[in-house]
Every structure is written in C-alpha cells, then in structure tokens.
Amino acid sequence: MSEGIRYAFIPKKTRGETVTFTLTLRFGTGETLKGKRGAVELLGIMMGRGTQKLDYSAIDDEKVRLRLQASVSSTLGLLQISAKTKREFLPESVALIGDIIRSPRFEGSELEVIRRQIVTGLEQSSTDPQSLGRRSVARRLTPSPKGHVLAVQSIDEEIEMYRSVTIEEIAALHREFIGSHAGEVTAVGDFDVESFKALIKEQLDGLEVDQPYVRVDRPAHPEITGSLEAIETPDKENAVYRASLQVNLSDSDPEFAALELGNFILGGGSLSSRLGNRVRQQEGLSYGIASYTLPRSKDSRVDFTVAAITNPGKKDRLIEVINEELIRIREEGITETELKEAKAAYLQAARVRRSDDGALNQELLSSLFNERTLQHVADHEQNISDATLEAVNAAIRKYIDPERLVISVAGDFAKAQQSE
C-alpha cells in the first residue's frame, strides 16, 4: 500500500486546462546507500530511457501525444518526477509515469549513451572556472570523509564513479530501494483532487521494499574558518569568484527574515544592490555579481554565498572591494530607505513567483516535505514586513562575517600577470 505518501493539492482553473505536478519517492539511508552513489545519480535518468513496454523513442512519442512535459531525476535518497500536462490527458499521463516507476527497461546500451555524455561533460568541466570554483568551496565546507555519501568528490573521482557503475547495480538499486513507503505528491492546476489521488494510488499500491528511508542530515559547519584558494584555468577568458559560509539558523525564525532582507540589499536584489552598484557599476570589476541566502529547513541551516564573474587581471581588486563592502554593511548598516524599498521589492518578487504554477507547485512540495503548510510562507512574509532596521542590521553583523568566508577564485591568472 502507499500509506507513506503524503499529498498536497491546489486545484484551480488554468489557461489551457493545464496541470503541474510532482511525485517524489524517498529511499535509503546514509549507510545503505554507501558505495551506491553512481547508481543513485544515474537511476532517474535511466528510468526515463525506457520501460518494459516502451523504448526511449516510444516514450517520447507518448509524451508528444499526451502533451506531457516530464522529467525523471534522482539524487541521494530522492527519486523525483516532475510533469505538466492537460486535464484531459491526466489519466494516461499518470499511467505512463507509473509504468516508468514500476517497470524501467534498464538497457546496457542506453547506459553507455548516458555514461559518455556525463563523462564528456565532466572532462570539459575540469578546466571550467565555474565548476572548479564551486567544487572547491563545497569541498572545504563539507568535512565528510572519503566514502561518505556527502563527501565532495574530485572531478577525476566522479568520472571514475560513472565509468565503473554497471546496469546491474542500477537495476538492483531500483528493485531493492524504490517503493511507496515515503514520498510526496503535489499538484497545481485544473484537476479533480479525488480522481487524481486515486490515479496516483493505483500506480503506487503494492510498490513495496524492505529497505527503510532515513534522511541524511546536512548540518551547518559554522566552525569552519575562512580560507582562499586560487585555481589556475589556462586559456579561459573569464575568472570566477565564489565565497560561502554556513550558519545555524531556522528559516522559521524572524532573524532569518531579517537576514534575507540584509542580503537582498547587499546583493540579492535583481535591479540594484550594494555589491552590484559598487563592484559592477562604479569599479567596473565584474560582468555580474550577486549574493544569496539558501535555507535548509530540516537542518536549521542557512548558506550565505557571494558569486561574481570578472577579468582574471582584476581578481585581487575584486576580492578587496567585495571585502570592503561586506565590512561597510556590517559597520555602517543599512538605511530606512533601503529597508523600505527592499521589503516592497522582495514581497513583489514573491507574489510574481507564485503566479507561476511550477513555482507554486515547488513551494507546495517544500512545505509538505518540511511538514508545514503554506501558512509558513505567509508567516515568513509577515516577518519580512515586520522586520525593523535594528533587527536587519543585527542579523547582518551576526551572520555575514567576511572573516569566515570560504573563497575560491578560478581563472587564467598566470597569463593576466604576464600581460601586466
């Protein structure tokens, strides 16, 4: 039976009678998935490449006939199918997705196609400043030992992982781990709730496995000290700056709303920001710069990140100016005018985001997974509205610490130095 599946729906009239929905199945533990990382990452892709009844081409033909946009993906502990179709095709679309979940084909020839694509992409990324910079920061902020399911691999290790995984390992992972014991189904659009729920249950009932699901925690590591790593990427025109830190903070806390507003003013605003105005407009040091706050609700963790693209010859000045702006916003704080404008822009962006059914469906899925209702969203936006100047400045000083930033810069710095 599918008692482990939780549901959340927003039925409403839509243009074209469209329905956007997501089905997730959660599986495994940190221990039971150890050594299966390659199979986990390839599982979703391979499931979408054919079923016992339909090969890859036939699945594509069915998608066209059913006006169905659908993707299958997998990562540690999660298999996810995201889809969009029209109301009249919903029963057949769910049946097709059920076939993909229950009876994947797992052909060795399809694995070789996917393997070549992934390995080629990884080999190309071995000299890509963006990829190398992101991986460098992630590795230093993730102190998991080699072999742990959360350990950040080198590009060579990842290539070897994909080269060594077998079709039998992927099929065994599906057979032993993929069931309806834990997961979520969300939908937004033009559909009948009870009929849709019955369609899903029909496909998931009897999908039982013995392997339990226990989420792998990803706690913050605020103890990690700041560091800087410079990575040479010969013959690359642009250089990439990336800096991150992690803090213990719940996204239900009013302090998080205050930090969100502080970040919005610093570098999160789409139209203007402190970093954008200084680094890009005034100094001409970057083609694009932004800062982000990413909450991980289950872990009461927030990641703060600054990212920029620059000319390799301007690397040192870029680092200096970003640091100056971080110090300035901590020491001087923001103004009432900046706060008022940020609140209005932030809340307007949230309203626009929810006007898109795909984004609304993702918000519904996040709320369901985190065992919340959409009241959490309303409460957060109320915290945004209520945030005071003092609270925002206090959050900036407490959580945005340039001394704790784990930084990477990647680019062709040797050539830039020669041309000076």
Secondary structure, 3 states (H helix, E strand, C coil): CCCCEEEEEEECCCHHHEEEEEEEEECECCCCCCCCHHHHHHHHHHHCCEECCCEHHHHHHHHHHCCCEEEEEEECCEEEEEEEEEHHHHHHHHHHHHHHHHCECCCHHHHHHHHHHHHHHHHHHCCCHHHHHHHHHHHHHCCCCCCCCCCCCCHHHHHHHHHHCCHHHHHHHHHHHCCCCCEEEEEEECCCHHHHHHHHHHHHCCCCCCCCECCCCCCCCCCCCCEEEEEECCCCCCEEEEEEEEEECCCCCHHHHHHHHHHHHHHHCCCCCHHHHHHHHHCCCEEEEEEEEEEEHHHCEEEEEEEEEECHHHHHHHHHHHHHHHHHHHHHCCCHHHHHHHHHHHHHHHHHHHCCHHHHHHHHHHHHHCCCCCHHHHHHHHHHHHCCHHHHHHHHHHHCCHHHCEEEEEECHHHHHHCC
